[in-house]
Amino acid sequence: MAFSVLCSARPAAAIGRRLDLATMTKQAGTIVTGRIVGLREGRHPRYNHIRVLNVTVQVSEMIKGTGASQFTFMQFGGRATAAGSGKSLSMAQSLPDLPAYRVGEEVVLFLYPASHVGFTSPVGGDQGMFLVRRQQGQPTTVVSEGGNQSLAADRPVPSRLSPSQQKLLQHPGSALDYKTFVGTVKSLAKGGN
């Protein structure tokens, strides 16, 4: 039991339960957009017997949290794999219910506040990592590994949001417009919702 408390970076109530975007924004200690540039397996700095995965993001924008050009977070467990003969780590498979990370992917990450020993993980598990999709001639979109449909608000939508932001919260599609999505998250974070 003490081991799970030590490693836990997410509330037990969130495991297996889908969260709406307003709840995800509220529960996140950090919301960052950027590109995954590094994956490193290792051991916890204080508890050498615990395996960790360090994920480094080249920050495009820090929506919630302390700004920096790069942001690294430590997650319990996970396994990174090498690509090619250069042995650079290119992909990391996380524990069940958590997303897989790939170097080079552009993402929007919602991360819980770090635990007292430094662990964090995406809010709602795989739901808390959005992949940014760019196609020439098309609007940029985001897609949650956990599925966008579960982001629908289960409570009244704040009236301060624009009509497109309200629509995103009420009826998220399979792919969400990036600008509307980021604007909605900023408004939710600013409003304390």
N, CA, C and O atoms as a DFTB+ gen file, in Angstrom:
772 C
 N C O
     1  1       0.829      -1.202       0.000
     2  2       0.000       0.000       0.000
     3  2       0.871       1.262       0.000
     4  3       0.598       2.213      -0.732
     5  1       1.923       1.259       0.830
     6  2       2.796       2.430       0.890
     7  2       3.465       2.674      -0.451
     8  3       3.674       3.823      -0.839
     9  1       3.807       1.591      -1.174
    10  2       4.435       1.709      -2.488
    11  2       3.515       2.449      -3.457
    12  3       3.967       3.334      -4.183
    13  1       2.223       2.094      -3.474
    14  2       1.295       2.756      -4.404
    15  2       1.069       4.210      -4.024
    16  3       0.882       5.049      -4.906
    17  1       1.082       4.526      -2.757
    18  2       0.941       5.920      -2.327
    19  2       2.166       6.718      -2.748
    20  3       2.043       7.860      -3.190
    21  1       3.343       6.124      -2.613
    22  2       4.588       6.776      -2.985
    23  2       4.596       7.118      -4.475
    24  3       5.041       8.199      -4.861
    25  1       4.108       6.205      -5.311
    26  2       4.197       6.366      -6.761
    27  2       3.001       7.074      -7.366
    28  3       3.057       7.507      -8.517
    29  1       1.942       7.197      -6.627
    30  2       0.713       7.743      -7.193
    31  2       0.845       9.225      -7.515
    32  3       1.243      10.033      -6.675
    33  1       0.497       9.561      -8.769
    34  2       0.483      10.964      -9.165
    35  2      -0.886      11.335      -9.684
    36  3      -1.064      12.391     -10.290
    37  1      -1.856      10.468      -9.448
    38  2      -3.202      10.757      -9.905
    39  2      -4.201      10.222      -8.888
    40  3      -3.976       9.175      -8.282
    41  1      -5.301      10.942      -8.703
    42  2      -6.293      10.501      -7.740
    43  2      -6.896       9.161      -8.146
    44  3      -7.148       8.919      -9.326
    45  1      -7.126       8.299      -7.170
    46  2      -7.681       6.981      -7.450
    47  2      -9.034       7.066      -8.149
    48  3      -9.375       6.183      -8.936
    49  1      -9.805       8.107      -7.876
    50  2     -11.132       8.253      -8.490
    51  2     -11.048       8.438      -9.997
    52  3     -12.017       8.167     -10.708
    53  1      -9.899       8.896     -10.497
    54  2      -9.775       9.154     -11.932
    55  2      -9.420       7.913     -12.728
    56  3      -9.546       7.916     -13.953
    57  1      -8.982       6.857     -12.069
    58  2      -8.575       5.655     -12.776
    59  2      -9.802       4.997     -13.389
    60  3     -10.769       4.691     -12.692
    61  1      -9.754       4.782     -14.699
    62  2     -10.841       4.115     -15.396
    63  2     -12.065       4.982     -15.658
    64  3     -13.012       4.520     -16.295
    65  1     -12.073       6.197     -15.194
    66  2     -13.213       7.086     -15.374
    67  2     -12.835       8.177     -16.358
    68  3     -11.754       8.756     -16.255
    69  1     -13.704       8.462     -17.306
    70  2     -13.439       9.504     -18.293
    71  2     -13.817      10.861     -17.736
    72  3     -14.839      11.013     -17.068
    73  1     -12.974      11.847     -18.023
    74  2     -13.137      13.189     -17.483
    75  2     -13.474      14.159     -18.604
    76  3     -12.981      14.022     -19.723
    77  1     -14.320      15.144     -18.296
    78  2     -14.594      16.184     -19.284
    79  2     -13.430      17.173     -19.282
    80  3     -12.610      17.180     -18.364
    81  1     -13.366      18.010     -20.324
    82  2     -12.227      18.911     -20.513
    83  2     -12.092      19.923     -19.375
    84  3     -10.974      20.254     -18.979
    85  1     -13.206      20.416     -18.845
    86  2     -13.138      21.374     -17.732
    87  2     -12.529      20.720     -16.492
    88  3     -11.724      21.345     -15.801
    89  1     -12.899      19.484     -16.205
    90  2     -12.340      18.765     -15.056
    91  2     -10.859      18.488     -15.274
    92  3     -10.057      18.634     -14.352
    93  1     -10.495      18.090     -16.484
    94  2      -9.084      17.835     -16.785
    95  2      -8.251      19.101     -16.580
    96  3      -7.163      19.055     -16.006
    97  1      -8.778      20.231     -17.059
    98  2      -8.056      21.499     -16.926
    99  2      -7.891      21.869     -15.460
   100  3      -6.826      22.321     -15.041
   101  1      -8.952      21.676     -14.685
   102  2      -8.900      22.009     -13.259
   103  2      -7.920      21.127     -12.505
   104  3      -7.195      21.619     -11.640
   105  1      -7.879      19.827     -12.813
   106  2      -7.024      18.896     -12.085
   107  2      -5.559      18.984     -12.496
   108  3      -4.679      18.541     -11.758
   109  1      -5.292      19.552     -13.664
   110  2      -3.912      19.622     -14.156
   111  2      -3.099      20.653     -13.379
   112  3      -3.574      21.754     -13.101
   113  1      -1.882      20.285     -13.038
   114  2      -0.932      21.240     -12.474
   115  2      -0.122      21.890     -13.587
   116  3       0.358      23.016     -13.449
   117  1       0.023      21.161     -14.694
   118  2       0.757      21.638     -15.863
   119  2      -0.025      21.277     -17.115
   120  3      -0.495      20.150     -17.268
   121  1      -0.156      22.252     -18.009
   122  2      -0.700      21.995     -19.349
   123  2       0.298      22.607     -20.313
   124  3       0.553      23.811     -20.283
   125  1       0.862      21.763     -21.171
   126  2       1.942      22.198     -22.053
   127  2       1.689      21.725     -23.478
   128  3       1.224      20.606     -23.698
   129  1       1.998      22.585     -24.443
   130  2       1.991      22.186     -25.843
   131  2       3.438      22.164     -26.313
   132  3       4.237      23.015     -25.923
   133  1       3.766      21.202     -27.139
   134  2       5.129      21.128     -27.646
   135  2       5.415      19.798     -28.313
   136  3       4.510      19.023     -28.620
   137  1       6.696      19.556     -28.528
   138  2       7.149      18.346     -29.222
   139  2       7.995      17.510     -28.262
   140  3       8.867      18.039     -27.573
   141  1       7.734      16.208     -28.223
   142  2       8.524      15.311     -27.386
   143  2       9.903      15.172     -28.027
   144  3      10.029      14.744     -29.175
   145  1      10.937      15.540     -27.263
   146  2      12.300      15.515     -27.800
   147  2      13.209      14.529     -27.062
   148  3      14.332      14.285     -27.504
   149  1      12.753      13.970     -25.971
   150  2      13.604      13.041     -25.244
   151  2      12.831      12.093     -24.364
   152  3      11.836      12.466     -23.742
   153  1      13.306      10.845     -24.317
   154  2      12.774       9.810     -23.433
   155  2      13.971       9.155     -22.773
   156  3      14.929       8.768     -23.442
   157  1      13.910       9.033     -21.453
   158  2      15.034       8.432     -20.755
   159  2      14.526       7.564     -19.617
   160  3      13.830       8.032     -18.717
   161  1      14.892       6.287     -19.679
   162  2      14.603       5.387     -18.569
   163  2      15.622       5.648     -17.470
   164  3      16.744       6.078     -17.735
   165  1      15.228       5.389     -16.271
   166  2      16.178       5.560     -15.184
   167  2      15.622       5.039     -13.875
   168  3      14.666       4.266     -13.830
   169  1      16.256       5.492     -12.825
   170  2      15.852       5.144     -11.455
   171  2      15.484       6.428     -10.733
   172  3      16.015       7.497     -11.032
   173  1      14.581       6.312      -9.794
   174  2      14.180       7.473      -9.012
   175  2      15.406       8.003      -8.266
   176  3      16.184       7.219      -7.721
   177  1      15.586       9.340      -8.237
   178  2      16.780       9.901      -7.593
   179  2      16.895       9.574      -6.097
   180  3      18.006       9.488      -5.575
   181  1      15.773       9.392      -5.408
   182  2      15.818       9.093      -3.965
   183  2      15.552       7.628      -3.663
   184  3      15.980       7.125      -2.625
   185  1      14.855       6.942      -4.549
   186  2      14.448       5.550      -4.324
   187  2      14.964       4.722      -5.498
   188  3      14.236       4.459      -6.455
   189  1      16.219       4.318      -5.410
   190  2      16.924       3.686      -6.519
   191  2      16.251       2.406      -7.021
   192  3      16.495       2.011      -8.161
   193  1      15.431       1.756      -6.232
   194  2      14.773       0.521      -6.640
   195  2      13.522       0.767      -7.499
   196  3      12.913      -0.186      -7.986
   197  1      13.140       2.028      -7.685
   198  2      11.938       2.349      -8.463
   199  2      12.351       2.848      -9.847
   200  3      13.110       3.809      -9.974
   201  1      11.836       2.178     -10.880
   202  2      12.107       2.575     -12.268
   203  2      11.224       3.766     -12.645
   204  3      10.059       3.851     -12.255
   205  1      11.813       4.677     -13.411
   206  2      11.073       5.860     -13.859
   207  2      11.284       6.068     -15.356
   208  3      12.211       5.524     -15.956
   209  1      10.413       6.856     -15.928
   210  2      10.552       7.302     -17.305
   211  2      10.537       8.823     -17.278
   212  3       9.588       9.429     -16.781
   213  1      11.587       9.439     -17.810
   214  2      11.652      10.898     -17.917
   215  2      11.301      11.276     -19.346
   216  3      11.904      10.776     -20.296
   217  1      10.325      12.159     -19.492
   218  2       9.864      12.608     -20.803
   219  2      10.174      14.097     -20.913
   220  3       9.780      14.881     -20.050
   221  1      10.883      14.488     -21.978
   222  2      11.241      15.892     -22.188
   223  2      10.475      16.437     -23.380
   224  3      10.439      15.829     -24.450
   225  1       9.862      17.600     -23.173
   226  2       9.064      18.273     -24.196
   227  2       9.714      19.614     -24.523
   228  3      10.025      20.397     -23.626
   229  1       9.917      19.872     -25.811
   230  2      10.325      21.204     -26.276
   231  2       9.053      22.038     -26.273
   232  3       8.139      21.766     -27.051
   233  1       8.979      23.030     -25.428
   234  2       7.735      23.762     -25.175
   235  2       7.433      24.762     -26.291
   236  3       8.270      25.588     -26.653
   237  1       6.215      24.665     -26.824
   238  2       5.693      25.696     -27.723
   239  2       4.967      26.743     -26.892
   240  3       5.119      27.948     -27.096
   241  1       4.166      26.242     -25.941
   242  2       3.406      27.139     -25.073
   243  2       3.097      26.433     -23.762
   244  3       2.668      25.279     -23.755
   245  1       3.314      27.127     -22.659
   246  2       2.956      26.631     -21.342
   247  2       1.629      27.286     -20.982
   248  3       1.584      28.471     -20.649
   249  1       0.563      26.521     -21.047
   250  2      -0.773      27.059     -20.779
   251  2      -1.012      27.172     -19.279
   252  3      -1.628      28.133     -18.818
   253  1      -0.534      26.213     -18.528
   254  2      -0.689      26.216     -17.075
   255  2       0.592      25.650     -16.486
   256  3       1.024      24.561     -16.864
   257  1       1.198      26.378     -15.569
   258  2       2.450      25.941     -14.977
   259  2       3.545      26.969     -15.224
   260  3       3.307      28.029     -15.803
   261  1       4.737      26.638     -14.779
   262  2       5.881      27.533     -14.901
   263  2       6.493      27.418     -16.282
   264  3       6.801      26.320     -16.748
   265  1       6.668      28.562     -16.938
   266  2       7.204      28.594     -18.295
   267  2       8.666      28.201     -18.370
   268  3       9.450      28.484     -17.464
   269  1       9.018      27.543     -19.466
   270  2      10.399      27.157     -19.757
   271  2      10.461      26.760     -21.221
   272  3       9.432      26.481     -21.837
   273  1      11.672      26.734     -21.785
   274  2      11.793      26.327     -23.183
   275  2      11.725      24.805     -23.323
   276  3      11.301      24.291     -24.358
   277  1      12.141      24.092     -22.281
   278  2      11.988      22.646     -22.226
   279  2      11.388      22.275     -20.884
   280  3      11.604      22.945     -19.874
   281  1      10.633      21.194     -20.902
   282  2       9.959      20.732     -19.699
   283  2      10.145      19.223     -19.617
   284  3       9.826      18.502     -20.563
   285  1      10.659      18.745     -18.492
   286  2      10.828      17.301     -18.294
   287  2       9.997      16.876     -17.106
   288  3      10.013      17.514     -16.053
   289  1       9.266      15.782     -17.290
   290  2       8.507      15.233     -16.169
   291  2       8.900      13.779     -15.960
   292  3       9.361      13.098     -16.876
   293  1       8.702      13.321     -14.717
   294  2       9.069      11.962     -14.325
   295  2       7.793      11.178     -14.052
   296  3       6.932      11.595     -13.278
   297  1       7.702      10.043     -14.706
   298  2       6.538       9.177     -14.572
   299  2       7.004       7.829     -14.049
   300  3       8.095       7.373     -14.391
   301  1       6.193       7.197     -13.232
   302  2       6.521       5.880     -12.693
   303  2       6.577       4.856     -13.825
   304  3       5.710       4.841     -14.698
   305  1       7.600       4.001     -13.807
   306  2       7.695       2.883     -14.743
   307  2       7.823       3.293     -16.187
   308  3       8.300       4.382     -16.505
   309  1       7.393       2.410     -17.048
   310  2       7.509       2.658     -18.470
   311  2       8.796       2.083     -19.009
   312  3       9.745       1.838     -18.265
   313  1       8.819       1.870     -20.313
   314  2       9.994       1.285     -20.939
   315  2      10.236       1.983     -22.261
   316  3       9.341       2.057     -23.103
   317  1      11.427       2.488     -22.443
   318  2      11.789       3.161     -23.691
   319  2      12.451       2.161     -24.620
   320  3      13.141       1.244     -24.173
   321  1      12.234       2.345     -25.930
   322  2      12.839       1.456     -26.914
   323  2      13.704       2.264     -27.857
   324  3      13.426       3.429     -28.142
   325  1      14.756       1.624     -28.335
   326  2      15.709       2.278     -29.228
   327  2      15.279       2.103     -30.677
   328  3      14.629       1.119     -31.031
   329  1      15.650       3.065     -31.505
   330  2      15.365       2.994     -32.939
   331  2      16.679       2.982     -33.695
   332  3      17.529       3.843     -33.474
   333  1      16.852       2.031     -34.571
   334  2      18.033       2.004     -35.417
   335  2      19.290       1.629     -34.653
   336  3      19.242       1.303     -33.467
   337  1      20.409       1.680     -35.350
   338  2      21.675       1.255     -34.757
   339  2      22.270       2.308     -33.824
   340  3      23.153       2.001     -33.023
   341  1      21.781       3.564     -33.927
   342  2      22.290       4.624     -33.063
   343  2      21.833       4.493     -31.635
   344  3      22.352       5.180     -30.756
   345  1      20.868       3.622     -31.380
   346  2      20.343       3.351     -30.047
   347  2      19.735       4.568     -29.367
   348  3      19.653       4.606     -28.139
   349  1      19.302       5.571     -30.144
   350  2      18.607       6.690     -29.506
   351  2      17.196       6.223     -29.170
   352  3      16.576       5.483     -29.935
   353  1      16.703       6.655     -28.035
   354  2      15.371       6.242     -27.601
   355  2      14.320       7.015     -28.380
   356  3      14.342       8.245     -28.425
   357  1      13.406       6.283     -28.990
   358  2      12.427       6.939     -29.845
   359  2      10.997       6.735     -29.402
   360  3      10.116       7.491     -29.809
   361  1      10.738       5.724     -28.570
   362  2       9.376       5.447     -28.149
   363  2       9.404       4.901     -26.735
   364  3      10.352       4.224     -26.337
   365  1       8.360       5.201     -25.981
   366  2       8.261       4.655     -24.629
   367  2       6.857       4.137     -24.410
   368  3       5.874       4.840     -24.647
   369  1       6.776       2.921     -23.964
   370  2       5.491       2.323     -23.613
   371  2       5.312       2.501     -22.119
   372  3       6.170       2.122     -21.322
   373  1       4.200       3.077     -21.759
   374  2       3.919       3.346     -20.359
   375  2       3.141       2.197     -19.737
   376  3       2.888       1.176     -20.379
   377  1       2.779       2.376     -18.519
   378  2       1.929       1.428     -17.820
   379  2       0.540       1.449     -18.430
   380  3       0.195       2.396     -19.136
   381  1      -0.266       0.427     -18.174
   382  2      -1.640       0.418     -18.702
   383  2      -2.381       1.701     -18.324
   384  3      -2.171       2.261     -17.248
   385  1      -3.237       2.148     -19.213
   386  2      -4.062       3.366     -19.055
   387  2      -3.277       4.656     -19.228
   388  3      -3.856       5.737     -19.119
   389  1      -1.978       4.578     -19.493
   390  2      -1.187       5.773     -19.753
   391  2      -0.770       5.765     -21.215
   392  3      -0.654       4.698     -21.818
   393  1      -0.542       6.937     -21.793
   394  2      -0.207       6.978     -23.221
   395  2       1.190       6.464     -23.521
   396  3       2.056       6.413     -22.647
   397  1       1.390       6.085     -24.776
   398  2       2.728       5.765     -25.272
   399  2       3.316       7.070     -25.791
   400  3       2.613       7.858     -26.424
   401  1       4.587       7.302     -25.531
   402  2       5.262       8.528     -25.965
   403  2       6.204       8.200     -27.117
   404  3       6.850       7.152     -27.125
   405  1       6.275       9.116     -28.099
   406  2       7.174       8.939     -29.239
   407  2       7.928      10.240     -29.483
   408  3       7.330      11.313     -29.570
   409  1       9.234      10.130     -29.591
   410  2      10.051      11.305     -29.903
   411  2       9.593      11.852     -31.249
   412  3       9.385      11.101     -32.203
   413  1       9.441      13.164     -31.311
   414  2       9.033      13.839     -32.543
   415  2       7.555      14.163     -32.591
   416  3       7.138      15.003     -33.389
   417  1       6.740      13.511     -31.748
   418  2       5.308      13.806     -31.778
   419  2       5.027      15.168     -31.147
   420  3       5.608      15.540     -30.128
   421  1       4.124      15.890     -31.784
   422  2       3.654      17.160     -31.235
   423  2       2.434      16.843     -30.384
   424  3       1.521      16.147     -30.827
   425  1       2.425      17.359     -29.158
   426  2       1.390      16.986     -28.196
   427  2       0.888      18.189     -27.406
   428  3       1.535      19.235     -27.352
   429  1      -0.268      18.015     -26.803
   430  2      -0.761      18.870     -25.729
   431  2      -0.923      17.924     -24.550
   432  3      -1.681      16.957     -24.625
   433  1      -0.210      18.202     -23.455
   434  2      -0.232      17.340     -22.278
   435  2      -0.884      18.043     -21.101
   436  3      -0.574      19.195     -20.796
   437  1      -1.788      17.337     -20.450
   438  2      -2.398      17.759     -19.199
   439  2      -1.791      16.849     -18.130
   440  3      -2.048      15.645     -18.133
   441  1      -0.993      17.401     -17.220
   442  2      -0.315      16.591     -16.212
   443  2      -0.782      16.964     -14.813
   444  3      -0.948      18.140     -14.490
   445  1      -0.990      15.944     -13.990
   446  2      -1.321      16.193     -12.589
   447  2      -0.173      16.943     -11.919
   448  3       0.963      16.867     -12.386
   449  1      -0.452      17.670     -10.824
   450  2       0.651      18.248     -10.050
   451  2       1.572      17.109      -9.594
   452  3       1.095      16.020      -9.276
   453  1       2.855      17.349      -9.563
   454  2       3.804      16.307      -9.163
   455  2       3.554      15.886      -7.717
   456  3       3.226      16.711      -6.864
   457  1       3.714      14.594      -7.460
   458  2       3.575      14.067      -6.101
   459  2       4.748      14.563      -5.247
   460  3       5.677      15.185      -5.762
   461  1       4.700      14.290      -3.968
   462  2       5.760      14.757      -3.071
   463  2       7.127      14.136      -3.388
   464  3       8.146      14.617      -2.894
   465  1       7.162      13.086      -4.197
   466  2       8.453      12.496      -4.597
   467  2       8.753      12.741      -6.078
   468  3       9.691      12.161      -6.625
   469  1       7.954      13.604      -6.730
   470  2       8.271      14.042      -8.084
   471  2       7.567      13.346      -9.224
   472  3       7.797      13.700     -10.381
   473  1       6.711      12.361      -8.946
   474  2       6.009      11.674     -10.022
   475  2       4.813      12.470     -10.514
   476  3       4.150      13.156      -9.735
   477  1       4.541      12.377     -11.796
   478  2       3.308      12.898     -12.371
   479  2       2.901      11.972     -13.505
   480  3       3.652      11.076     -13.889
   481  1       1.719      12.195     -14.031
   482  2       1.221      11.438     -15.175
   483  2       0.104      12.261     -15.806
   484  3      -0.396      13.201     -15.189
   485  1      -0.291      11.914     -17.035
   486  2      -1.371      12.659     -17.673
   487  2      -2.699      12.518     -16.928
   488  3      -3.043      11.441     -16.441
   489  1      -3.421      13.606     -16.853
   490  2      -4.736      13.629     -16.204
   491  2      -5.661      12.676     -16.957
   492  3      -5.789      12.755     -18.179
   493  1      -6.297      11.783     -16.220
   494  2      -7.204      10.830     -16.846
   495  2      -6.491       9.740     -17.628
   496  3      -7.111       9.069     -18.453
   497  1      -5.200       9.552     -17.383
   498  2      -4.451       8.508     -18.098
   499  2      -4.231       8.886     -19.544
   500  3      -3.782       9.993     -19.841
   501  1      -4.547       7.963     -20.456
   502  2      -4.305       8.222     -21.880
   503  2      -5.137       9.377     -22.418
   504  3      -4.836       9.926     -23.477
   505  1      -6.170       9.737     -21.697
   506  2      -7.026      10.846     -22.102
   507  2      -6.294      12.190     -22.011
   508  3      -6.666      13.141     -22.698
   509  1      -5.270      12.276     -21.179
   510  2      -4.582      13.538     -20.923
   511  2      -3.464      13.890     -21.881
   512  3      -2.749      14.869     -21.666
   513  1      -3.301      13.092     -22.954
   514  2      -2.321      13.447     -23.981
   515  2      -3.055      13.560     -25.313
   516  3      -3.710      12.624     -25.771
   517  1      -2.923      14.740     -25.917
   518  2      -3.550      15.002     -27.213
   519  2      -2.462      15.079     -28.274
   520  3      -1.473      15.791     -28.102
   521  1      -2.641      14.361     -29.352
   522  2      -1.718      14.411     -30.470
   523  2      -2.142      15.531     -31.406
   524  3      -3.317      15.647     -31.755
   525  1      -1.190      16.351     -31.808
   526  2      -1.462      17.445     -32.732
   527  2      -1.250      16.915     -34.145
   528  3      -0.202      16.348     -34.452
   529  1      -2.244      17.102     -34.997
   530  2      -2.192      16.626     -36.385
   531  2      -2.188      17.818     -37.327
   532  3      -3.098      18.647     -37.314
   533  1      -1.140      17.887     -38.148
   534  2      -1.016      18.955     -39.144
   535  2      -0.999      18.316     -40.528
   536  3      -0.172      17.449     -40.810
   537  1      -1.922      18.750     -41.391
   538  2      -1.956      18.293     -42.779
   539  2      -2.024      19.525     -43.652
   540  3      -2.810      20.440     -43.404
   541  1      -1.190      19.539     -44.682
   542  2      -1.131      20.707     -45.559
   543  2      -2.515      20.987     -46.149
   544  3      -3.193      20.089     -46.648
   545  1      -2.909      22.261     -46.075
   546  2      -4.194      22.680     -46.616
   547  2      -5.382      22.404     -45.706
   548  3      -6.519      22.719     -46.057
   549  1      -5.129      21.818     -44.538
   550  2      -6.197      21.491     -43.583
   551  2      -5.934      22.210     -42.264
   552  3      -4.785      22.515     -41.942
   553  1      -6.996      22.485     -41.495
   554  2      -6.767      23.073     -40.173
   555  2      -6.043      22.077     -39.266
   556  3      -6.231      20.866     -39.383
   557  1      -5.222      22.595     -38.370
   558  2      -4.533      21.760     -37.387
   559  2      -5.562      21.262     -36.380
   560  3      -6.424      22.019     -35.934
   561  1      -5.464      19.981     -36.025
   562  2      -6.418      19.376     -35.098
   563  2      -5.677      18.683     -33.955
   564  3      -4.468      18.465     -34.022
   565  1      -6.425      18.342     -32.909
   566  2      -5.910      17.543     -31.797
   567  2      -6.839      16.364     -31.574
   568  3      -8.055      16.455     -31.743
   569  1      -6.222      15.247     -31.186
   570  2      -6.976      14.028     -30.910
   571  2      -6.418      13.410     -29.638
   572  3      -5.208      13.213     -29.518
   573  1      -7.289      13.104     -28.694
   574  2      -6.867      12.453     -27.455
   575  2      -6.714      10.964     -27.708
   576  3      -7.544      10.350     -28.379
   577  1      -5.642      10.383     -27.164
   578  2      -5.487       8.938     -27.262
   579  2      -6.648       8.231     -26.576
   580  3      -6.994       7.106     -26.938
   581  1      -7.244       8.879     -25.598
   582  2      -8.377       8.297     -24.885
   583  2      -9.710       8.547     -25.566
   584  3     -10.736       8.044     -25.108
   585  1      -9.719       9.305     -26.638
   586  2     -10.955       9.585     -27.368
   587  2     -11.545      10.925     -26.992
   588  3     -11.715      11.229     -25.811
   589  1     -11.858      11.727     -27.993
   590  2     -12.397      13.065     -27.751
   591  2     -13.838      13.053     -27.244
   592  3     -14.252      13.979     -26.546
   593  1     -14.595      12.030     -27.579
   594  2     -16.015      12.021     -27.224
   595  2     -16.241      12.127     -25.718
   596  3     -17.250      12.681     -25.283
   597  1     -15.327      11.611     -24.932
   598  2     -15.493      11.650     -23.477
   599  2     -15.219      13.026     -22.891
   600  3     -15.403      13.231     -21.691
   601  1     -14.782      13.976     -23.717
   602  2     -14.491      15.322     -23.226
   603  2     -15.741      16.167     -23.042
   604  3     -15.673      17.256     -22.472
   605  1     -16.880      15.681     -23.517
   606  2     -18.126      16.444     -23.438
   607  2     -18.432      16.811     -21.985
   608  3     -18.272      16.002     -21.072
   609  1     -18.873      18.044     -21.804
   610  2     -19.191      18.550     -20.470
   611  2     -20.389      17.812     -19.892
   612  3     -21.390      17.601     -20.576
   613  1     -20.278      17.424     -18.631
   614  2     -21.402      16.794     -17.949
   615  2     -22.061      17.772     -16.975
   616  3     -22.757      17.377     -16.041
   617  1     -21.820      19.050     -17.223
   618  2     -22.400      20.127     -16.410
   619  2     -22.599      21.338     -17.313
   620  3     -22.158      21.311     -18.462
   621  1     -23.241      22.390     -16.840
   622  2     -23.435      23.567     -17.692
   623  2     -22.095      24.152     -18.162
   624  3     -21.120      24.202     -17.411
   625  1     -22.081      24.587     -19.410
   626  2     -20.883      25.169     -20.014
   627  2     -20.807      26.646     -19.630
   628  3     -21.817      27.346     -19.706
   629  1     -19.633      27.140     -19.220
   630  2     -19.508      28.552     -18.831
   631  2     -19.917      29.492     -19.964
   632  3     -19.493      29.320     -21.107
   633  1     -20.728      30.469     -19.643
   634  2     -21.235      31.406     -20.659
   635  2     -20.156      32.360     -21.155
   636  3     -20.327      32.967     -22.212
   637  1     -19.059      32.512     -20.432
   638  2     -17.987      33.409     -20.857
   639  2     -17.235      32.883     -22.078
   640  3     -16.487      33.632     -22.706
   641  1     -17.420      31.613     -22.423
   642  2     -16.736      31.017     -23.567
   643  2     -17.411      31.430     -24.870
   644  3     -18.612      31.699     -24.902
   645  1     -16.629      31.476     -25.939
   646  2     -17.175      31.814     -27.254
   647  2     -18.100      30.687     -27.723
   648  3     -18.026      29.573     -27.204
   649  1     -18.967      30.966     -28.698
   650  2     -19.854      29.907     -29.209
   651  2     -19.084      28.676     -29.708
   652  3     -19.527      27.550     -29.484
   653  1     -17.941      28.868     -30.380
   654  2     -17.179      27.706     -30.876
   655  2     -16.572      26.918     -29.710
   656  3     -16.462      25.694     -29.781
   657  1     -16.178      27.614     -28.642
   658  2     -15.640      26.924     -27.472
   659  2     -16.743      26.159     -26.747
   660  3     -16.525      25.036     -26.290
   661  1     -17.917      26.759     -26.641
   662  2     -19.035      26.071     -26.010
   663  2     -19.407      24.821     -26.803
   664  3     -19.690      23.771     -26.226
   665  1     -19.403      24.942     -28.133
   666  2     -19.727      23.790     -28.981
   667  2     -18.708      22.677     -28.775
   668  3     -19.074      21.505     -28.695
   669  1     -17.415      23.044     -28.686
   670  2     -16.369      22.047     -28.471
   671  2     -16.621      21.283     -27.173
   672  3     -16.428      20.068     -27.126
   673  1     -17.049      21.977     -26.126
   674  2     -17.300      21.330     -24.837
   675  2     -18.575      20.498     -24.838
   676  3     -18.664      19.494     -24.131
   677  1     -19.555      20.908     -25.624
   678  2     -20.827      20.192     -25.632
   679  2     -20.829      19.003     -26.598
   680  3     -21.419      17.963     -26.306
   681  1     -20.165      19.164     -27.748
   682  2     -20.203      18.130     -28.784
   683  2     -18.828      17.966     -29.434
   684  3     -18.646      18.311     -30.602
   685  1     -17.859      17.440     -28.677
   686  2     -16.538      17.272     -29.285
   687  2     -16.609      16.235     -30.398
   688  3     -17.288      15.216     -30.269
   689  1     -15.926      16.496     -31.458
   690  2     -15.891      15.546     -32.566
   691  2     -14.695      14.621     -32.435
   692  3     -14.011      14.612     -31.412
   693  1     -14.451      13.848     -33.475
   694  2     -13.327      12.915     -33.438
   695  2     -11.993      13.642     -33.531
   696  3     -10.979      13.137     -33.048
   697  1     -11.980      14.828     -34.151
   698  2     -10.795      15.675     -34.199
   699  2     -11.229      17.093     -33.850
   700  3     -12.239      17.579     -34.359
   701  1     -10.473      17.751     -32.990
   702  2     -10.829      19.085     -32.521
   703  2      -9.909      20.118     -33.147
   704  3      -8.707      19.886     -33.275
   705  1     -10.468      21.263     -33.541
   706  2      -9.668      22.350     -34.082
   707  2      -8.671      22.811     -33.018
   708  3      -9.058      23.143     -31.898
   709  1      -7.393      22.829     -33.376
   710  2      -6.320      23.141     -32.429
   711  2      -6.497      24.512     -31.783
   712  3      -6.419      24.634     -30.560
   713  1      -6.733      25.543     -32.590
   714  2      -6.848      26.900     -32.042
   715  2      -8.036      27.016     -31.090
   716  3      -7.927      27.631     -30.029
   717  1      -9.156      26.434     -31.465
   718  2     -10.338      26.479     -30.595
   719  2     -10.080      25.703     -29.315
   720  3     -10.451      26.138     -28.225
   721  1      -9.443      24.551     -29.458
   722  2      -9.134      23.709     -28.300
   723  2      -8.232      24.448     -27.312
   724  3      -8.547      24.530     -26.125
   725  1      -7.109      24.987     -27.801
   726  2      -6.168      25.701     -26.924
   727  2      -6.847      26.928     -26.307
   728  3      -6.661      27.205     -25.121
   729  1      -7.629      27.663     -27.100
   730  2      -8.353      28.819     -26.572
   731  2      -9.329      28.432     -25.477
   732  3      -9.466      29.142     -24.480
   733  1     -10.005      27.308     -25.659
   734  2     -10.947      26.815     -24.649
   735  2     -10.217      26.462     -23.362
   736  3     -10.649      26.833     -22.271
   737  1      -9.106      25.741     -23.498
   738  2      -8.337      25.337     -22.311
   739  2      -7.810      26.572     -21.576
   740  3      -7.855      26.622     -20.347
   741  1      -7.311      27.568     -22.316
   742  2      -6.828      28.808     -21.688
   743  2      -7.949      29.493     -20.920
   744  3      -7.755      29.939     -19.789
   745  1      -9.141      29.576     -21.551
   746  2     -10.281      30.224     -20.887
   747  2     -10.686      29.449     -19.632
   748  3     -10.978      30.053     -18.599
   749  1     -10.706      28.125     -19.714
   750  2     -11.058      27.319     -18.562
   751  2     -10.019      27.478     -17.449
   752  3     -10.380      27.586     -16.277
   753  1      -8.733      27.494     -17.809
   754  2      -7.664      27.634     -16.817
   755  2      -7.722      29.004     -16.153
   756  3      -7.539      29.125     -14.942
   757  1      -7.976      30.035     -16.955
   758  2      -8.042      31.396     -16.425
   759  2      -9.244      31.597     -15.513
   760  3      -9.164      32.308     -14.511
   761  1     -10.368      30.960     -15.872
   762  2     -11.591      31.106     -15.099
   763  2     -11.647      30.234     -13.869
   764  3     -12.584      30.326     -13.076
   765  1     -10.625      29.367     -13.702
   766  2     -10.610      28.507     -12.517
   767  2     -11.667      27.441     -12.560
   768  3     -12.052      26.905     -11.521
   769  1     -12.148      27.118     -13.753
   770  2     -13.221      26.139     -13.875
   771  2     -12.730      24.735     -13.855
   772  3     -13.526      23.802     -13.950
